Structures are given as structure tokens and as C-alpha cells.
């Protein structure tokens, strides 16, 4: 039987995944021209503050993962697939953290509120519109790379779950190890 991820790792994975899967459509829709202002404001409020939560959860994930490395892949996974899986996971972490950072820079240097952050009294970057505009462009461009990588990751997981049935998907499924 394939060894499952620990419950805390599975909880962090699925929590971050669900938040990001909600943030993606919010981020794509919130800049639509002609969108009613109350809808747009709600989407921006959600997207910005969910980003802060994702950033904090990703830091917890990194700390947890360094203390509790993932279980080994089943022996049926070929070496080239394992390398691609490792690279994909590293890129997911890097891109999610980059999205959080670029979103934070965009919001704070653009002079916009970041409600969760501000409520905690945490420091903000000074308002510098050119920096905010650059961060915004990077955030938007990176979003499409992240979406593609999320689709690749989900596709590979589904391939392992339904085509290969090799236990790779089951390792991360919330009910694993029960």
C-alpha cells in the first residue's frame, strides 16, 4: 500500500487549493469592464484578503514540509515522472508565493487597503504608483502561468487516480490513511 501524506499536510494542501480555486475566477472576473461596482468591490475584497491567508498558509506549508518531508512515490512511478512531479511542486510553491508577493506589492504601493493586513497593524509599503503598476503587470502575467501549472497538476493527479490507479492521488486525498 502507498504511504499517505500526514493529515496536516493534506489539510494544508486542500485548504490552499480550495482558496486558490476560488481566487482564480474572482481574479479573472473582478477586472471586467462594466461589472457592477458592488460586485467588483466584493471580488477585490475577497481576492486581496484571501491572498494574505494563502501567503500565511504557504509559509506554514513550507515549514511543515521541511519538518515532515513527503512520503516516497510508489515504485511504479518512473524516474522521469518523479522529476517532473518534483519540478511541478517546486514551481507551484514558487508561483503561489510570487503571486502573493506581487499582489501585496500591487495593493500596498498602489495605496489600496488590504483589510486583513491593515487590521493586524502590519507595515505597508509606501505608495509608489510605478512600482504598483509593474507588480500588477507581473501578477497578471504570472496568473496565467500558475493557472496552466494548476491544470497540469490536477490533470496528472486525475491521471494517477483514474487511469493508472497507482495510489499517487490517494496519498493526498483527504480520506487517505483512514
Buried (B, 14 or more C-beta within 10 A) or exposed (E): EBBBBBEEBBBBBEBBBEBBEEBBEBBBEBEEEEEEEEEBEEBBBBBBBBBBBBBEBBEBBEEBBEEEEBBEBBEEBEEEBEEBBEEBBEBBBEBBBBBBBBBBBBBBBBEBBBEBBEEEEEEBBEEBEEBBEBBBEBBBEBBEEBBEBBEBBEEBBEBBBEEBEBBBBBBBBEEBBE
